[in-house]
């Protein structure tokens, strides 16, 4: 009897903790949707900001964030996936590869503002890209790389060793095994990892602060060497730097950012479940 | 054995975790000074209690052990008199000549057809006629054709376990290897499927040199032309199957066969 009560109490506590996890998320999403929905209109999504950003739309910030995320993807995915393939499939276990793995783990823990300063030093100043979409994308890519490498490596390792052995036993080279069997099997995990990494890049403020984002630029970027507005930084600006800013616009901007990021997340989830159903082990 | 052996192992030793500096694991000597000849066009049975080095021996013959790091090999493995570990030997070519079937059927993701033709496609074969012919021939040789001829484009995982294992045999046969290595190929199969596999082995030995680790002593005795008994990485006894299984010279072979240990 006493044990049953203890068990009840234990379960209740566990349920409570999971509730604590969920409630803030629901609150954040709920409040932003409730207060921001009125601000979102066709004009809000497709027009330039006017009257010192107190009216009009946020098109340049939306376009800027999409461009930066695409740029990050272009730079980070090939390098990250190739690096993970090397680490998982080719590299032998020695001091060199161990230190690479250690570096990757540590890179994932570096505060994003440090990446921002690094990007400022390397891309903006040393490589003379200026504050530009190029510099911003590369900075975000470097920040995203550890996530992509570690999740991709994880996905590759989760493909049973036997598939590699079978492919080799049929006269396949190591690359043939990777290309024809391992990569297709690991694909869902890789997609998920890549999207989660890009998700983080899309929502970051600090790395783009010094490398690309502008306070106010009511036109669309013309080239990769152009600056641009971006949603996270724009949100920061209109929340703290502009007096007399209508609350509605702030919440509307937050809502747009949230929807962009959550839709990437949704894509990741859908892809994962789609491919998981096709997986064979 | 008067005939020139198909495979000859000369003082072969094999150790796992030989370079244990990085992992800290204890070295394991899986094979100790093994000298063994395997005749062509016959079934050679490698048997003994687990941990005896049987699988290690099979995987030495097609160099699958190369995929593991930290191992050490001594001695020579000769295929048709040639050292397969010589520097000028292509591992990929070798593995096309020495096929392998594993204890668990593991179809490659894809259709039955894809599984059988996979090896040939890896080798660069694009001619559809050649691929189709190989598909029919190897499925027939593996005694699977009648069961799957209408299901060639079904996923391989839709087949039963016994069919999958014969599919794996067909997959190796498609490459027309000289040697077929089988590592407990029937361990996951029911008696009927097992009988089918054993029956197809009897046919296959006319064209191929077969080395099998049986999943039981009884199976070994059923299929053996030649047999070799391994205990703790050492070759205890080798000879014609009838002799080894019915009238073993070594006391420990006899004890194992009669079920006194293992």
Interface residues (C-beta under 8 A of the other chain):
Chain A: X92 X93 X94 X160 X162 X163 X164 X165 X166 X167 X168 X169 X170 X171 X172 X173 X176 X180 X181 X184 X185 X280
Chain B: X22 X23 X62 X64 X67 X69 X92 X93 X95 X96 X99 X100 X102 X104 X106 X107 X108 X109 X118 X119 X122 X123 X155 X157 X171 X172 X175
